[in-house]
Amino acid sequence: GFTLLIYLVLKYFEVSPFLEHTFGIITWILGVLSGYSTAMIYASNRFVLEWNSGITVIYYLLMYLMLGSSAFTVISYFYNLPYTGTFLFLTFLFVLLGLGFRIAFNVRQFYIKRPTLNEALNLPHNRPIRVIDKGSTTENYCTTEFYYAKGKQMLPTFIPLAYLFTFVIPLFLLIYIYVTDVVNLPLLVLIYLSVLAGSAIERWCFFVEGNHVQNLFYGLYPEEGYKLRKGYMERKETKISLY
């Protein structure tokens, strides 16, 4: 942010083309590193298997690129710059790639091998550990901060909305532009706003989809597979058994 501010000041006062390009390149590099580092925070988290994948990193960066390219398309058209066609193509490319990696992110969850309590505690399997009672009879920090019950119930509604606003509507409008050769500011703004709204919904879904392994202790961890239905992660009463 600071280097971007310096770049804008240099650009506004036309101090030096060399300094403008230097700080522009530095800002671009730091922006990419910032996005990559943020994505790696989630992708390297081995306690949330849904995020622990290279798909998370690529898809996270594509979200930045979708928003940036669609925003610059609007700016380029508004100021009559010669880059509108380029940014239109990049928006189409990044949205299409984003759709592919988002589908891969969801499909992967069907095949995640859920850990057992032994694996979570790094203990051998010759004496399997069973939960015979819930870790807590009341809500606590772990059951509220690492598990969003209401959000789990809302996922079947919000995931389709994320797909609709982030990918379906923008792709439909972009194809319409290429087929009809009609480009105007309201259409480009609509594409950007759709990607922006969809990205916000998608980020919410991303965090709710994550299941922390500590939820094994509270009986809140999903079974094998990924069941996208209402209440699929609802709290289950654990029966006490001596066998």
C-alpha positions as CSV (number, residue, x, y, z in Angstrom):
1,G,0.0,0.0,0.0
2,F,2.8,2.4,0.9
3,T,4.7,1.8,-2.4
4,L,1.4,2.2,-4.3
5,L,0.9,5.6,-2.7
6,I,4.4,6.6,-3.7
7,Y,3.8,5.5,-7.2
8,L,0.6,7.4,-7.4
9,V,2.2,10.6,-6.1
10,L,5.1,10.3,-8.6
11,K,2.6,9.7,-11.4
12,Y,0.4,12.6,-10.4
13,F,3.3,15.1,-10.1
14,E,5.2,13.6,-13.1
15,V,8.5,13.6,-11.1
16,S,10.4,11.0,-13.0
17,P,9.4,8.2,-15.5
18,F,12.2,6.1,-14.1
19,L,11.0,6.4,-10.5
20,E,7.4,5.8,-11.7
21,H,8.3,2.5,-13.3
22,T,10.6,1.5,-10.5
23,F,7.9,1.9,-7.8
24,G,5.3,0.5,-10.2
25,I,7.3,-2.8,-10.6
26,I,8.1,-2.9,-6.8
27,T,4.3,-2.5,-6.0
28,W,3.4,-5.3,-8.5
29,I,6.0,-7.7,-7.0
30,L,4.9,-7.0,-3.5
31,G,1.3,-7.4,-4.4
32,V,2.0,-10.8,-5.9
33,L,4.0,-11.9,-2.9
34,S,1.3,-10.6,-0.5
35,G,-1.4,-12.6,-2.4
36,Y,0.8,-15.7,-2.5
37,S,1.8,-15.5,1.2
38,T,-1.9,-15.1,2.2
39,A,-2.8,-18.1,0.1
40,M,0.0,-20.2,1.7
41,I,-1.3,-19.4,5.2
42,Y,-4.3,-21.5,4.4
43,A,-2.8,-24.1,2.0
44,S,-0.1,-25.0,4.5
45,N,-2.6,-25.5,7.3
46,R,-2.6,-29.3,7.8
47,F,-5.3,-29.1,10.5
48,V,-7.9,-28.1,7.9
49,L,-7.7,-30.7,5.1
50,E,-10.1,-28.8,2.8
51,W,-7.5,-26.0,2.5
52,N,-4.4,-28.1,2.6
53,S,-3.7,-28.3,-1.2
54,G,-1.9,-26.5,-4.0
55,I,-5.3,-25.9,-5.5
56,T,-6.0,-23.3,-2.8
57,V,-2.9,-21.3,-3.7
58,I,-3.7,-21.2,-7.5
59,Y,-7.4,-20.5,-6.9
60,Y,-6.6,-17.8,-4.4
61,L,-4.3,-16.0,-6.8
62,L,-6.9,-16.3,-9.6
63,M,-9.5,-14.5,-7.4
64,Y,-7.1,-11.5,-7.3
65,L,-6.6,-11.7,-11.0
66,M,-10.3,-11.9,-11.8
67,L,-11.1,-8.8,-9.7
68,G,-8.1,-6.9,-11.0
69,S,-8.6,-7.6,-14.7
70,S,-12.3,-6.8,-14.5
71,A,-11.7,-3.6,-12.6
72,F,-9.0,-2.5,-15.1
73,T,-11.4,-3.2,-18.0
74,V,-13.8,-0.7,-16.6
75,I,-11.0,1.9,-15.9
76,S,-9.5,1.4,-19.4
77,Y,-12.9,1.8,-21.1
78,F,-13.9,4.8,-19.0
79,Y,-10.7,6.7,-19.7
80,N,-10.7,5.6,-23.4
81,L,-7.3,3.7,-23.0
82,P,-6.2,1.2,-25.6
83,Y,-6.2,-1.7,-23.2
84,T,-9.9,-2.6,-23.0
85,G,-9.6,-5.5,-25.4
86,T,-6.6,-6.9,-23.5
87,F,-8.2,-6.7,-20.1
88,L,-11.5,-8.2,-21.5
89,F,-9.5,-11.2,-22.7
90,L,-7.7,-11.5,-19.4
91,T,-10.9,-11.3,-17.4
92,F,-12.4,-14.1,-19.6
93,L,-9.3,-16.2,-19.2
94,F,-9.0,-15.8,-15.4
95,V,-12.7,-16.3,-14.7
96,L,-12.6,-19.5,-16.8
97,L,-9.5,-20.8,-15.0
98,G,-11.1,-19.8,-11.7
99,L,-14.2,-21.8,-12.5
100,G,-12.0,-24.8,-13.2
101,F,-10.0,-24.6,-10.0
102,R,-13.1,-23.9,-7.9
103,I,-14.7,-27.1,-9.3
104,A,-11.5,-28.9,-8.6
105,F,-11.5,-27.5,-5.0
106,N,-15.1,-28.9,-4.4
107,V,-14.6,-32.2,-6.2
108,R,-11.4,-32.9,-4.1
109,Q,-13.5,-32.7,-1.0
110,F,-15.3,-35.9,-2.1
111,Y,-12.0,-37.8,-1.9
112,I,-10.4,-36.3,1.3
113,K,-9.4,-39.1,3.6
114,R,-10.7,-38.0,7.0
115,P,-8.3,-38.6,9.9
116,T,-9.0,-40.8,12.9
117,L,-8.5,-39.8,16.5
118,N,-5.3,-41.9,16.5
119,E,-4.0,-40.0,13.4
120,A,-5.0,-36.6,14.9
121,L,-3.1,-37.4,18.1
122,N,-0.2,-39.1,16.2
123,L,-0.8,-42.4,18.0
124,P,-0.4,-46.0,16.5
125,H,-3.5,-47.7,15.1
126,N,-3.2,-51.0,17.0
127,R,-5.3,-49.5,19.9
128,P,-8.0,-47.3,18.3
129,I,-9.2,-44.4,20.4
130,R,-13.0,-43.8,20.6
131,V,-14.9,-40.8,21.8
132,I,-17.4,-42.0,24.4
133,D,-18.6,-38.5,25.4
134,K,-18.5,-35.0,24.0
135,G,-15.6,-32.9,25.1
136,S,-18.0,-30.3,26.4
137,T,-21.7,-30.1,27.3
138,T,-21.8,-26.3,26.6
139,E,-20.5,-24.0,23.9
140,N,-17.0,-22.8,24.3
141,Y,-14.3,-21.1,22.2
142,C,-13.4,-24.2,20.3
143,T,-17.0,-25.1,19.3
144,T,-17.8,-21.5,18.2
145,E,-14.6,-20.3,16.6
146,F,-13.6,-23.5,14.8
147,Y,-17.1,-24.6,13.9
148,Y,-19.9,-22.4,12.4
149,A,-23.1,-24.5,12.7
150,K,-25.4,-22.0,11.0
151,G,-23.0,-21.5,8.2
152,K,-22.8,-25.3,7.5
153,Q,-26.6,-25.3,7.1
154,M,-26.4,-22.4,4.7
155,L,-23.6,-23.8,2.5
156,P,-26.0,-25.6,0.0
157,T,-27.6,-22.2,-0.7
158,F,-24.5,-20.0,-0.8
159,I,-22.1,-22.2,-2.8
160,P,-24.5,-22.1,-5.9
161,L,-24.8,-18.4,-5.4
162,A,-21.0,-18.1,-5.4
163,Y,-20.8,-20.0,-8.6
164,L,-23.6,-17.9,-10.2
165,F,-22.2,-14.5,-9.4
166,T,-18.4,-15.2,-9.6
167,F,-18.5,-17.3,-12.8
168,V,-21.8,-17.9,-14.6
169,I,-23.0,-14.3,-14.9
170,P,-19.5,-12.8,-15.9
171,L,-18.9,-15.6,-18.4
172,F,-22.3,-15.1,-20.0
173,L,-21.8,-11.4,-20.3
174,L,-18.2,-11.8,-21.6
175,I,-19.4,-14.3,-24.3
176,Y,-22.2,-11.9,-25.2
177,I,-19.7,-9.1,-25.7
178,Y,-17.5,-11.3,-28.0
179,V,-20.5,-12.6,-30.0
180,T,-22.3,-9.3,-30.5
181,D,-19.2,-7.0,-30.4
182,V,-21.2,-4.7,-28.1
183,V,-19.1,-3.1,-25.4
184,N,-20.4,-0.4,-23.1
185,L,-19.6,0.9,-19.6
186,P,-22.8,-0.5,-17.8
187,L,-22.0,-3.9,-19.1
188,L,-18.4,-3.8,-17.9
189,V,-19.4,-2.4,-14.5
190,L,-22.0,-5.2,-14.2
191,I,-19.3,-7.8,-14.9
192,Y,-17.0,-6.3,-12.2
193,L,-19.8,-6.0,-9.6
194,S,-20.8,-9.6,-10.3
195,V,-17.3,-10.8,-9.8
196,L,-16.9,-8.7,-6.7
197,A,-20.2,-9.9,-5.1
198,G,-19.4,-13.5,-6.0
199,S,-15.9,-13.3,-4.6
200,A,-17.2,-12.1,-1.3
201,I,-19.7,-14.9,-1.1
202,E,-17.1,-17.4,-2.2
203,R,-14.6,-16.3,0.5
204,W,-17.4,-16.8,3.1
205,C,-18.0,-20.3,1.7
206,F,-14.3,-21.1,1.7
207,F,-14.0,-20.4,5.4
208,V,-17.2,-22.2,6.3
209,E,-16.2,-25.3,4.3
210,G,-13.1,-25.7,6.3
211,N,-13.3,-28.4,9.1
212,H,-10.6,-28.1,11.8
213,V,-9.4,-31.5,13.0
214,Q,-9.9,-30.5,16.6
215,N,-13.7,-30.9,16.0
216,L,-13.1,-34.7,16.3
217,F,-13.0,-34.2,20.0
218,Y,-16.4,-32.5,20.0
219,G,-18.2,-34.9,17.6
220,L,-18.5,-32.1,15.0
221,Y,-16.2,-33.5,12.3
222,P,-17.7,-34.8,9.0
223,E,-17.7,-38.4,8.0
224,E,-15.9,-39.8,5.0
225,G,-16.9,-38.0,1.8
226,Y,-18.4,-34.6,1.3
227,K,-22.2,-34.4,1.6
228,L,-23.6,-31.1,0.4
229,R,-27.0,-31.1,2.1
230,K,-28.6,-29.1,4.8
231,G,-27.3,-29.9,8.3
232,Y,-24.7,-32.4,7.1
233,M,-22.4,-31.2,9.8
234,E,-24.9,-30.9,12.6
235,R,-23.9,-31.9,16.1
236,K,-24.3,-35.6,16.8
237,E,-25.0,-37.0,20.3
238,T,-22.3,-39.5,21.3
239,K,-23.4,-42.6,23.0
240,I,-21.4,-43.8,26.0
241,S,-20.3,-47.4,25.6
242,L,-17.9,-49.7,27.5
243,Y,-17.2,-51.7,24.4
